[in-house]
Amino acid sequence: MSYTFQFGVLAQYQDQILSGICLTIKISVLSIVLGCAAGIVLSSIRSIWGGTVRFLVDAYVEIIRNTPFLVQLFIVYFGLPGLGLRVGADTAALIGMTINLAAYSTEIIRAGIEAVHKSQIEAGEALGFTRFQIYRHVIIVPAIAKVYPALCSQFVLMMLASSICSAISTQELAASAAFIESQTYRSFEIYIAVTLIYLVLALALRAVLAVVGMWLFGRRVARRTMTALPEVQA
């Protein structure tokens, strides 16, 4: 049985593919920014306050990390309208990705905060730093620097997981691929092409994050970012 590859058929759908790529980049970048910011806030709240606040943050992290991302998307897209909150597919994808990434970011940054030695905090106090200065310069910035490669791996995973958003009709790259496949029946060609596109996007994102890491934390963190391998999401 022979099979003839015909990648040329994809040329007539280049606008569809480019549109999917743009939407993938858009929701990925926005979710990374929002999810990382939420992770910093939640991990900070958890480290400052105990009791009920810490329990609620921990509960949120454990629920999100131990349930499928697809189910979370369905709750946002199909569940919220039942409460009178109707959102579009793109917005639901962004909300779902942000909620998911925020939980993982919170746990990663928490590990970084707990890795800051108590003697460093005492040194800050001896130098006359205020509580805010200690938390900013002694705790949170060094903590993020320690876990930055792990955060970047999670960011890359989140960008790749954006393909799941096609299940709620978000017209990102995977959805564009499914549409083209339904029109051409050239499954091998389209999914090989999409695999290569995702690979390029992942490598490009890691390179950008390495540059950001170099700007924020120095070359050592940037090198660790480029060599860190994403871990499989639970």
C-alpha positions in Angstrom: 0.0 0.0 0.0 1.5 3.3 -1.1 0.8 6.8 0.1 1.7 10.0 -1.8 2.3 13.0 0.4 0.8 16.2 -1.0 1.9 19.1 1.2 1.1 21.6 -1.6 -2.6 21.3 -0.8 -2.0 23.2 2.5 -0.9 26.3 0.6 -4.5 27.3 -0.2 -5.3 27.2 3.6 -2.3 29.4 4.6 -4.6 32.2 5.9 -6.5 29.7 8.1 -3.2 28.4 9.5 -1.8 31.8 10.1 -5.0 32.9 11.9 -4.7 29.8 14.1 -1.0 30.5 14.9 -1.8 34.1 15.8 -4.7 33.1 18.1 -2.5 30.5 19.7 0.3 33.0 20.4 -2.3 35.6 21.7 -4.0 33.4 24.2 -0.7 31.8 25.3 1.1 35.1 25.9 -1.9 36.6 27.8 -2.4 33.5 29.9 1.3 33.4 30.7 1.3 37.0 31.9 -1.9 36.7 33.8 -1.2 33.3 35.2 2.3 34.2 36.4 1.1 37.4 38.0 -1.7 35.4 39.8 0.9 32.8 40.8 3.1 35.5 42.4 0.2 37.0 44.3 -1.2 33.7 45.5 2.2 32.3 46.6 2.9 35.6 48.4 -0.5 35.5 50.1 0.1 31.9 51.1 3.6 32.7 52.6 2.4 35.8 54.5 -1.0 34.6 55.9 -1.7 31.2 57.4 -4.9 29.5 58.6 -8.0 29.8 56.4 -6.2 31.9 53.7 -3.4 29.3 53.2 -6.0 26.5 53.2 -8.0 28.2 50.5 -4.9 28.8 48.3 -3.7 25.2 48.8 -7.2 23.8 48.0 -7.3 25.8 44.8 -3.9 24.6 43.8 -4.6 21.0 44.5 -8.0 21.0 42.8 -6.6 22.5 39.6 -3.5 20.4 39.5 -5.4 17.2 40.1 -8.2 17.6 37.6 -8.1 17.5 33.7 -7.5 20.8 31.9 -10.3 19.8 29.5 -12.8 19.5 32.3 -11.8 22.9 33.6 -12.4 24.4 30.2 -15.8 22.8 30.0 -16.8 24.2 33.4 -15.8 27.7 32.2 -17.4 27.5 28.7 -20.5 25.4 29.4 -20.9 25.9 33.2 -20.7 29.6 33.6 -23.7 30.3 31.2 -25.8 28.4 33.7 -24.9 31.1 36.3 -25.7 33.8 33.8 -22.1 34.5 32.8 -21.8 33.8 29.1 -18.4 34.1 27.5 -17.1 33.5 24.0 -14.8 30.6 23.1 -11.6 32.7 23.0 -12.4 34.3 26.3 -13.2 31.0 27.9 -10.0 29.5 26.6 -8.0 32.5 28.1 -9.8 32.2 31.5 -9.3 28.4 31.6 -5.6 28.6 30.7 -5.0 31.4 33.2 -6.7 29.6 36.0 -4.7 26.4 35.2 -1.4 28.1 34.9 -1.9 30.2 38.0 -2.2 27.1 40.1 1.0 25.6 38.7 2.8 28.9 39.0 1.7 29.3 42.6 3.2 25.9 43.5 6.4 26.5 41.7 7.0 29.9 43.2 6.0 28.6 46.6 8.9 26.2 46.3 11.2 29.1 45.5 10.0 31.1 48.5 10.6 28.2 50.8 14.1 27.8 49.4 15.1 31.3 50.6 17.2 30.8 53.7 16.1 32.5 56.9 19.6 34.0 57.4 19.0 36.1 54.2 15.9 37.6 55.7 17.8 38.3 59.0 20.5 40.0 57.0 17.9 42.3 55.3 16.5 43.2 58.7 20.1 44.0 60.0 20.5 46.4 57.0 17.4 48.2 58.0 15.2 47.1 55.1 11.4 47.6 55.6 9.2 44.5 55.4 8.2 45.4 51.8 11.9 45.8 50.8 12.8 42.5 52.4 9.9 40.7 50.7 10.7 42.3 47.3 14.5 42.2 47.2 15.3 39.3 49.6 12.4 36.9 49.1 10.3 37.1 46.0 12.9 38.2 43.4 15.5 35.6 44.4 12.7 33.0 44.7 11.5 33.6 41.2 15.1 33.5 40.0 15.6 30.1 41.5 12.5 28.6 39.9 12.5 30.6 36.7 13.5 27.6 34.5 10.7 25.5 36.0 8.3 28.3 35.4 9.4 28.6 31.8 8.9 24.9 31.2 5.4 25.3 32.5 4.8 28.3 30.2 5.8 26.2 27.2 3.5 23.3 28.4 0.7 25.8 28.7 1.2 27.1 25.1 1.2 23.5 23.9 -1.9 22.7 26.0 -3.7 25.6 24.1 -4.5 22.9 21.5 -7.0 21.4 23.9 -9.0 24.6 23.6 -10.2 23.5 20.2 -12.7 21.3 22.1 -14.7 24.4 23.0 -14.5 25.8 19.4 -11.6 28.2 20.0 -10.2 28.6 16.5 -6.5 28.2 17.4 -3.9 26.2 15.5 -5.3 22.7 16.4 -8.8 23.7 15.4 -7.5 25.1 12.2 -5.8 21.8 11.5 -9.0 19.9 12.2 -10.9 22.1 9.8 -8.4 21.7 7.0 -8.2 18.0 7.5 -12.0 17.8 7.2 -11.8 19.6 3.9 -8.8 17.9 2.4 -8.7 14.5 4.1 -4.9 14.9 4.1 -4.4 13.9 7.7 -0.7 13.1 7.6 0.3 16.3 5.8 -1.7 18.7 8.0 -0.7 17.1 11.3 3.0 16.8 10.4 2.9 20.5 9.4 1.1 21.4 12.7 3.6 19.4 14.7 6.5 21.3 13.2 4.7 24.6 13.8 4.2 23.8 17.5 7.8 22.7 17.7 8.9 26.1 16.3 6.6 28.0 18.6 7.8 26.1 21.6 11.5 26.7 20.8 10.8 30.4 20.0 8.9 30.8 23.3 11.8 29.2 25.2 14.3 31.5 23.4 12.2 34.6 24.3 11.9 33.5 27.9 15.7 33.0 28.1 16.2 36.5 26.9 13.7 37.8 29.5 15.5 35.7 32.1 18.9 37.1 31.1 17.5 40.7 31.4 15.9 40.0 34.8 18.3 37.6 36.5 21.5 37.2 34.5 23.0 34.8 32.1 23.2 31.8 34.4 19.4 31.6 34.8 19.0 32.2 31.0 21.2 29.1 30.3 19.3 27.0 32.7 16.1 28.1 31.0 17.3 27.0 27.6 18.4 23.6 28.8 15.4 22.9 31.1 13.0 20.3 29.7 9.2 20.7 30.3 7.8 18.2 32.7 4.6 16.3 31.8 1.5 18.0 33.3 -0.6 15.9 35.6 
